[in-house]
Amino acid sequence: MNVLGIETSCDETGVAIYGGERGLLANSLYSQVKLHSDYGGVVPELASRDHIRKLSPLIRQCLAEAGFGGPQIDGIAYTAGPGLVGPLMIGATLARSLALAWNIPALGVHHMEGHLLAPLLDQDPPEFPFVALLISGGHTLLVQAERIGRYKIIGETLDDAAGEAFDKTASLLGLGYPGGPALSKLAEQGDPDRYHFPRPMTDRPGLDFSFSGLKTFARNLLNSTHGSAEADIARAFQDAVADTLAIKCRRALQQSGYNRMVVAGGVSANTGIRSTLHAMAEKEGIRVYFPKLEFCTDNGAMIAYAGYRRLLAGHREGLEIQVHPRWPLDRIPPL
């Protein structure tokens, strides 16, 4: 089965083709970062229009790269949520239209399930069950994953997600948009011993997160230093986020009894966070899996793979086009 995957949940247009026998056959991605940078964040209307412009050319590019014509595609998977409703509708409408034209099934895929399954694209994929830490955009989730579709959310953020906290703190430091990668680069120049940020909600039981206080702590520290210690503040902020994630992941692993952990989503590309989680995993005697860097951010490959697994299992939908800007991960059907 060859599945065309379409990702348009936010500001990246991703298209890929996954084949059951040969794996990933084509993968193309267009980022709208330059389009939104002047506004300091994603403008939904502009994002939707850009998806319209880029989606069809990327699909043709992937079909050519895989050596396919339309009839050689057996199914289409598209991101149905969560995400921005306009961009979601662009991808869903085109996916459904192509499916009707080619007389093949189309299936809406959960964006965060795509991230959770992204490490399974690797040559040495994790086996179920495992604990998953999903850190992508507005999401920070700890998930107990028993099998595909059987997910139990055991921890989530009560306010800002880790990625949002990175972007907001980067804005305070004058680093522009998107702030996460720029803050991480600045942190490499910082003194790790100069400042110490709190590790929020680690002094109490539970697996939930809260990162908004770190942004406030960074603002107060920046004001007190009159903007003279940006790199040191960036390093202290990043270390606090990484340590907090590691502490909660350790608790989740102990609570579940699992010895495998998946860390996925855009923030999982952060080198400081990867290093801290690797160190925790080694100390605890568990194995941690990260997606390849190209599959950390939003991409079509993860949607194509998630759709392939569900279409192969017989999942089908009617002709109605539905998207879900808010869609709890633990409410999707298991295989």
C-alpha positions in Angstrom: 0.0 0.0 0.0 1.3 3.4 -1.0 0.0 6.3 1.0 0.2 10.0 0.2 0.6 12.1 3.4 -0.4 15.8 3.7 0.5 18.0 6.7 -1.0 21.6 6.9 -1.7 22.1 10.6 0.1 25.3 11.0 2.9 27.1 9.1 4.7 24.2 7.3 3.4 22.5 4.2 4.5 18.8 4.3 3.9 16.1 1.7 5.3 12.6 1.6 4.7 9.2 0.2 5.1 6.0 2.3 5.1 2.6 0.8 4.6 -0.5 2.9 7.3 -2.5 1.0 9.9 0.2 0.5 9.3 2.6 3.3 9.5 6.4 2.7 9.5 7.0 -1.0 9.4 10.8 -1.1 9.3 13.7 1.4 9.0 17.4 0.7 8.6 20.3 3.1 8.1 24.0 2.7 8.4 26.3 5.8 6.5 29.6 6.1 8.9 31.1 8.6 10.0 34.0 6.5 6.3 34.8 5.7 5.4 35.1 9.4 8.6 36.5 10.9 7.6 40.1 10.4 4.6 39.5 12.6 6.3 37.7 15.4 4.0 34.7 15.0 1.8 32.7 12.7 -1.0 34.7 10.9 -3.7 32.1 10.2 -5.1 33.7 7.0 -1.6 34.1 5.5 -0.8 30.5 6.4 -3.9 29.2 4.7 -3.2 31.1 1.5 0.4 29.9 1.4 -0.7 26.3 1.8 -3.0 26.8 -1.2 0.0 28.0 -3.3 2.5 25.4 -2.2 0.5 22.2 -1.7 -0.2 21.1 -5.3 3.4 21.7 -6.5 4.7 19.7 -3.5 2.4 16.8 -4.3 3.5 16.8 -8.0 7.1 16.9 -6.8 6.6 13.9 -4.5 4.8 11.9 -7.1 7.6 12.5 -9.6 10.3 11.7 -6.9 8.6 8.4 -6.2 8.1 7.7 -9.9 4.3 7.5 -9.5 1.2 8.8 -11.2 -2.0 9.3 -9.2 -3.4 5.8 -9.8 -0.4 4.3 -8.0 -1.4 5.9 -4.7 -3.7 3.6 -2.7 -4.7 6.0 0.0 -4.3 9.6 1.3 -3.7 10.6 4.9 -4.1 14.2 5.9 -3.8 16.1 9.2 -7.3 16.6 10.6 -6.2 18.2 13.8 -5.3 19.6 16.2 -4.2 22.8 14.5 -5.4 26.1 12.9 -8.8 25.5 11.3 -8.0 27.3 8.1 -4.8 25.4 7.2 -6.4 22.2 8.3 -9.3 22.8 5.9 -6.9 23.4 3.0 -5.2 20.1 3.4 -8.4 18.2 4.2 -10.2 19.6 1.2 -7.4 18.8 -1.3 -6.9 15.3 0.1 -10.6 14.5 -0.2 -10.8 15.9 -3.7 -7.8 13.8 -4.9 -9.2 10.7 -3.2 -12.5 11.1 -5.0 -10.7 11.7 -8.3 -8.5 8.7 -7.9 -11.3 6.5 -6.3 -9.2 5.7 -3.2 -9.8 6.2 0.6 -8.8 9.3 2.5 -8.3 9.4 6.2 -7.8 12.2 8.7 -4.8 11.7 11.0 -4.2 13.1 14.5 -1.2 15.5 14.3 0.3 14.4 17.7 -0.1 10.7 16.8 2.0 11.5 13.8 4.7 12.9 16.0 4.5 10.0 18.4 5.0 7.5 15.6 7.7 9.5 13.8 10.6 7.4 15.5 9.0 4.3 13.9 10.3 5.6 10.5 13.8 4.8 11.7 15.7 1.6 10.8 15.8 0.7 14.6 12.3 1.7 15.7 11.0 1.5 19.3 8.7 -1.3 20.3 5.5 -0.8 22.2 4.8 -0.1 25.0 6.7 3.0 25.8 6.3 6.4 27.5 6.2 9.3 25.0 7.1 12.9 25.7 5.5 15.0 23.0 6.9 18.6 22.9 5.6 20.4 19.8 4.4 24.0 19.5 1.5 24.4 21.9 1.7 20.8 23.2 3.6 19.3 26.0 2.3 15.8 26.8 3.4 12.7 28.6 1.7 9.7 27.1 1.6 6.1 28.1 1.5 4.3 24.7 0.4 0.7 24.9 0.0 0.3 21.1 -1.0 2.4 18.1 -4.1 4.3 19.1 -4.1 3.1 22.7 -2.8 6.2 24.5 -3.2 7.4 28.0 -2.3 11.0 28.8 -0.5 11.0 32.2 0.9 14.5 32.2 0.3 17.8 30.3 1.0 21.5 30.6 -1.3 23.6 32.8 -0.3 26.8 30.9 2.4 27.5 28.4 3.8 24.5 26.6 7.6 24.2 26.5 7.8 25.4 22.9 5.6 28.5 23.7 7.8 29.3 26.7 10.9 29.1 24.4 9.3 31.4 21.8 8.1 33.9 24.4 11.4 34.0 26.3 13.3 34.4 23.0 11.0 37.4 22.2 12.0 39.0 25.6 15.6 38.5 24.6 15.0 40.2 21.2 15.6 37.1 19.2 12.7 37.3 16.9 10.5 34.5 15.4 10.7 31.5 15.6 12.5 32.0 18.9 13.2 28.4 20.0 16.2 27.6 17.7 17.7 31.1 18.2 17.5 30.8 22.0 19.1 27.4 21.8 22.0 28.8 19.7 22.4 31.7 22.1 22.4 29.4 25.1 25.5 27.6 23.7 27.4 30.8 24.5 26.1 31.1 28.1 27.7 30.3 31.4 25.7 27.4 32.9 26.7 28.3 36.5 25.9 32.0 36.5 22.1 31.8 37.0 19.7 29.2 38.3 16.1 29.1 37.3 13.4 27.2 39.3 12.3 23.7 38.1 8.6 24.3 38.2 6.3 21.7 39.8 9.1 19.3 40.5 8.8 19.7 44.3 5.4 18.1 44.3 4.0 14.8 43.1 2.4 14.4 39.7 3.4 14.6 36.0 1.9 17.9 34.9 4.0 20.8 33.7 4.0 24.6 34.0 6.4 26.8 32.1 4.8 30.2 32.2 6.7 31.1 35.4 10.1 30.5 33.7 9.2 33.3 31.2 8.4 35.6 34.1 11.6 34.7 35.9 13.6 35.4 32.7 11.9 38.8 32.3 12.6 39.9 35.9 16.2 38.7 35.6 16.7 40.5 32.3 15.3 43.7 33.8 17.6 43.4 36.8 20.7 42.9 34.6 19.7 45.7 32.2 20.0 43.4 29.2 23.7 42.6 29.8 23.5 38.8 30.3 21.3 37.5 27.5 23.4 34.4 26.7 23.6 33.4 30.4 19.9 33.9 30.9 19.2 31.8 27.7 21.4 29.0 29.1 19.7 29.0 32.5 16.3 29.0 31.0 17.0 26.1 28.6 18.6 24.1 31.4 15.6 24.6 33.6 13.2 23.4 30.9 15.4 20.4 30.1 15.8 19.4 33.8 12.1 19.8 34.4 11.3 17.5 31.4 13.8 15.0 32.6 12.5 14.9 36.1 8.9 14.3 34.9 10.0 11.7 32.4 11.8 9.8 35.1 8.7 9.8 37.2 6.6 8.6 34.3 8.9 5.8 33.5 8.9 4.7 37.2 5.1 4.9 37.4 4.5 2.9 34.2 7.3 0.4 34.7 8.3 0.8 31.0 11.9 0.8 29.9 11.5 2.6 26.6 10.8 6.3 26.0 10.0 8.2 22.8 10.7 12.0 22.6 9.2 13.7 19.6 7.9 17.0 18.3 9.7 20.2 17.2 11.3 21.0 20.6 12.8 17.5 20.6 15.4 18.8 18.1 16.9 21.0 20.9 20.4 19.8 21.6 20.3 20.8 25.2 17.1 18.9 25.9 18.3 15.8 24.0 21.6 15.8 26.0 19.8 16.0 29.3 17.2 13.3 28.4 19.9 11.0 27.1 21.8 11.4 30.4 18.7 10.7 32.4 17.9 7.6 30.3 21.5 6.3 30.7 21.4 6.7 34.5 18.0 5.0 34.7 18.9 2.2 32.4 16.2 2.8 29.9 16.4 3.5 26.1 15.3 6.8 24.6 14.3 7.2 21.0 14.3 10.5 19.1 13.1 11.0 15.5 15.6 12.1 12.9 15.9 15.8 12.9 14.0 16.1 9.6 11.1 14.4 11.3 11.0 16.5 14.5 9.2 19.5 13.0 5.8 19.1 11.3 6.2 17.0 8.2 4.3 14.9 5.7 6.3 11.7 6.4 4.9 11.2 9.9 1.3 11.7 8.6 1.8 9.3 5.7 3.2 6.7 8.1 0.4 7.1 10.6 -2.2 7.0 7.8 -0.6 3.9 6.3 -0.8 2.0 9.6 -4.5 3.0 10.0 -5.5 2.4 6.4 -3.8 -1.0 6.4 -5.8 -1.9 9.5 -9.0 -1.1 7.6 -9.9 2.3 9.0 -12.1 4.3 6.7 -14.1 7.5 6.8 -17.2 8.8 5.0 -17.2 11.6 2.4 -17.8 14.4 4.9 -14.8 16.8 5.4 -14.1 17.2 9.1 -11.2 18.9 10.9 -10.7 19.2 14.6 -8.8 22.3 15.8 -9.0 20.8 19.3 -8.7 17.0 19.4 -7.6 15.1 22.5 -5.0 12.4 21.7 -6.6 9.8 24.0 -9.9 10.0 22.0 -8.7 8.6 18.7 -9.6 5.0 17.9 -7.1 2.2 18.5 -6.0 -0.1 15.7 
